[in-house]
């Protein structure tokens, strides 16, 4: 059985400013770096066979900090677009409170597409890392989609992950 530590990236400059980042890289702020160091401290004595991150900068930054506590270098972290945050299309870069009563554009990634990516991610982890322990750093909504698929529950029944929160899934 594969053990998956699913982590949300640390807080970013855009998170703090309530800006939708989507597929933009993002940059951890000081709080986010401290959150990643806190996760690193919590996880440093746990055996981890592989470190995986979304291919977006904020997730890679978080994973580098966590992996360093295990003596794992940046080049030994695997990245995957399967863990990317939801593609917010033309909402990307917008101030979240301004969007409350706005009709969603057609270019926002559908929940069905995200859940398909989530299923593909879980399958990839199980087949690539059988019987291993994997720490994977993703994003709030894709991590929610992964848990939705894993628990076979609607996304609105999955509690939102805080920045740098860890959840454990056994695959």
N, C-alpha and C positions, 0 to 999 in steps of 0.2 A: 504494500500500500504506500502511496506517495503522500507525504505530508506537505501541505502548502501553507506557508505563512503569507497571507495576502495583506499588503501594507498600502496605505494611501500615502502619497508624497507629502513632504512637509509644506507648511504654508508658504505661499508665494506672494510677491509684490502685488500681483493681480488679484489673488484671493482676498488679501487685506483691503484692496480697493473695490471689491465686489464687481470685478470685470470677468466676463466669460472668456476663458482662455482657449477652450477647444483644442485644436491641433497646434496652437502656438507653443513654442518651447517653454516659456516661463522661466522665472528665476526665483530661487528660494530667497526669502528675506531672512533677517537674523533669527526671527522666531522659528521659521522653517528649518534653518540649520540646527538650531538648538533641539527642535523636535526630533530631527534625524539622529542627532547625537544621543538623545534619550533612548530611542529605539535601539541604537547600536549598543548602548549599555545594557539594556534589558536582554538583548539577544546574544551578547558576546560569549556566553558560556553554553549556548545551545548549539548542537552540531547542525551545520547547514552544508549541504553538498553542492548547491548551486544558487547563484544570485541572478535574478532576471529582472529586467525593468522595461517599462514602456520605452519606446524610442524618442520620447519627448524629454527635453532637457531637465525639467523639474523632477521627473521620476528618476532619471539617470543620476542627477545630483544627490538625491536622497539615498539611492542605492549605493553609490560610491562611499558615502559616509558610513552606512551600516556595514558594508562589506569590509571596509578598512579595519574594523574592530576584529575581524576574522583573519586579517592578514591577506585579504583578497584584493588584488589590484584592479583598477578600472578596466583593463584589457580582458579580464577574466569574467566580466559581467556580460551576460547575453541580453541583447535588446530585441524587442519584437513590437511591430505595429499592432498586433492583436490586443495589446494592453493599452493602446491609445485611448485618451478621453473621448467622449462623444464629440463628433464633428458638429459644431454649432452653425456651420454654414455662414450666412450673412449676419447672424447674431454674434459671431466671434468678435471679441474686442469691445462689446457693448457693456454698459453699466447695467447690472442685473435689475435693480429696482425700476429702471425705466422700461423694462420689458414686461412688467406684470400684466398689463391688459392689451398687449400687442399680439396680433395674430402671428402664428409661427410661419416662417417662410418654408417653401418646399425643399430647400437645400439643407435643412437640419436632418442629421442622421436619424433614421427611424429606430424605435425600440426593438423592432424585429431584427433589424440589421445588427444592432449592438448585441442582442442576445445570441445571434448567430456567431458573431466574433467571440463572445464569451464562451460559447460551447466549443468553438475551435481552439480557444486558448486552453481550456480544461483538457481537451483531448490531446493537444500538443504536449502539455506538461506531463500527463500520465504516460504517454508513449516515449517521450524524450528522457524522462527522469523516473523510470519505474523503481519503486521501492526506495526512493531518495527523499531527502528533505530539501525543499526549495523555498527560498524567500523571494517573493515577486512584488515589485513596487509598481503600482498602477495609479489610478485616478478615482475620484469619488463615484462617478456614474458608471464607468466600466466595471469597477469593483462591485458595485451594486448589481449590475447585470450578471456578473460571474456568480454571485451568491444567489441571484434569482434562479439561474439555470441549475446550480448545484442543489439548492433546497426545493426546487420545483414549486416556487412561490412567485406570485406577481411582484414586480419591482416595488410597488408601493407598500408591500409588506416587509421589505428589507430595510432595516434601520440604516440611515446615512452614516458613513464612516467619517470621523473627524480626521483632520490632517495628522499624519503619522500614526494613525490607529492600526493595530494588528488584529487580524482575524485568522483563525486556523481552520483549514478544510482538509479532510482526509479523502484522498481520491483512490 
